[in-house]
Amino acid sequence: MSIDIKTTKIEQRRITFDNVAEKLGEGKIPSRYQEVMYGVQQQDVFHYRPTWDPEHEVFDADRTDIKMQDFDDLTDPRHYYYGTYVIQRSKQQEAMEKNFSVVEKRGLLHAMDGDLIEKIRKVIIPFRHAEWGANNNNLFIAAYGFGTPMPIAADFQGMDRLGNAQYITRIGLILSNNDPEILDRAKSEWLDDPMWQPLRKLVEDSFVIKDWFELHLLQNFLLDGVLQPLVFQYFDDEIVKHGGASFAMVTEFFVEWFAEAVRWTDHTIKTAAGESAENQALLAGWKDKWLPEVKNAAMPLAEYIFAGRSADVIGEISNRLEARSGKIGLG
């Protein structure tokens, strides 16, 4: 007896959801990222306007002066949604935990020269307050941004900054043998030390910016574009050159994270600038408005770290930032 087995191919009637197909076009297979990002933003059938902001709807595109035909175009080139984001950060945290464990168990930071330890204490530990400010700013963007890709990515960015602040806290506790006094001292320096006051003022000024895209450009492009290289590249290199190679083990995440975050920041600003000449002019104006203040805030740190070379270091960082500006349409 023979058995004839036949198969039947059933054509899939629906490839994706209607809201995604409306963005991509019929018949196109979306990625998982596109399925969770496109066409999700509520745009009508609201309840009532917020009593604390009656000029706007709960979700309102007019909370920024940037105009987009579709705010869902402000995508994340890393294609992070909850699953991919958590998996990536979990891998990175596992590697960092090993680094911290080796450094702490073998006392590698304490083996450094006392002057290097003091420099790290004075530069790195108070900087956790700037990271906390970045956390607040990105969560503001997440709360008031429009569309889905931008607020989601800003939320992840905000959580990253909280993680950065926690890593800095751990560095401080390793240096102090778990004495929290080092954190109290860093807070006092953030509040009172003249070296930190220009940056503290700028961070606090950023808290009252109402246009979320202006805040995105200030925090994630300008402030990070100057301070992250200054603290976690130039200062890091300076410590390593003078015998502090172990310090690079506990700051590796900052370097990897910034290189990754630049892709998102540059892509969103380039997309907005390319949308219209009006957007491009507005973004360029914001850059010209805030960049001098950012460099002014960074200069006292550079002077403490590099003394006579501070102007050259800030100049190099500024040139790199200007090169990025040119590539994304800010001139």
Buried (B, 14 or more C-beta within 10 A) or exposed (E): EEEEEEEEEEEEEEEBEEEBBEBBEEEEEBEEBBBBBBBBBEEEEEEEEEEEEEEBBEBBBEBBEBBBEEBBBBBBEBBBBEEBBEEBBEEBEEEBEEBBEEBBEEEBBBEBEEEBBEBBBBBBBBBBBBBBBBBBBBBBBBEBBBBBBBBBBBBBBBBBBBBBBEBBBBBBBBBBEEEEEBBEBBBEBBEEBEBBBBBBEBBEEBEEBEBBBBBBBBBBBBBBBBBBBBBBBBBBEBBBEEEBEBBBBBBBBBBEBBEBBBEBBBBBBBBBBEBBEEBBEBBBEBBEEBBEBBBBBBBBBBBBBBEEBBEEBBEBBBEEBBEBBEEBBBE
